[in-house]
Amino acid sequence: PSEASAMPKPDDRSREREYGARFKKDQKFALASASLRQALQDMPELTEASKHIMVEETKQGLNIEIVDQDGRSMFPDGSKEPYERTRRILQKIAPALKAMPYRISITGHTAASNVPDKPGYGAWELSADRANAVRSILAAEGVPPGHIFEVAGKADTDPLFPDNPYLSPNRRVTITLMREEPPVPPDLTP
């Protein structure tokens, strides 16, 4: 108590500044998340398709999952090209993604299957091709190539429902708005 001071030490100020910057960044990310969710809700033409879209904030970022539901696939069996309704969903969310300053990761997933892979073309290739097809549609809708951080296929290694890796919702494409540290410190001045 005798050594206590009302003036914070330099490293306390630094910690406070870092916390403040992180809070502002999280606040901006939450605002981006809310605006994307609002954009999805403002699309009455996607009401039926909206059950195929799950939006979830995670440690890595904001996940937009386009999943197979209720016996309706988003991609034809074994095809890398999506159905037209899937294409329309992607075309509708592209303007919101384009307007946001976050880098985007696109990951394709498959469900586990008892059907043997085609020779030379299996779940790994299919999941990667589907992710790349989504990237291509978003690019055609104006999402800048510089926004794309990663396009990957994970086959059936990361199921949405680990207790039943054969369920159709495990077949999905995840678009993630990346939550990242800024490339330069927030207090850096040129």
LINBELGI-V238839 format. One record per run of one state. SS is the DSSP state (hx for helix, st for strand, lp for the rest). FROM is the first residue (numbers start at 1). TO is the last residue. If there is no record, write none. Layout:
SS;FROM;TO + SS;FROM;TO
//
This chain:
lp;1;9 + hx;10;41 + lp;42;43 + hx;44;46 + lp;47;48 + hx;49;52 + st;53;57 + lp;58;60 + st;61;67 + lp;68;68 + st;69;69 + lp;70;71 + st;72;72 + lp;73;74 + st;75;75 + lp;76;81 + st;82;82 + lp;83;83 + hx;84;99 + lp;100;103 + st;104;109 + lp;110;117 + st;118;118 + lp;119;120 + st;121;121 + lp;122;122 + hx;123;140 + lp;141;144 + hx;145;147 + st;148;153 + lp;154;161 + hx;162;164 + lp;165;167 + hx;168;170 + lp;171;171 + st;172;178 + lp;179;190
//
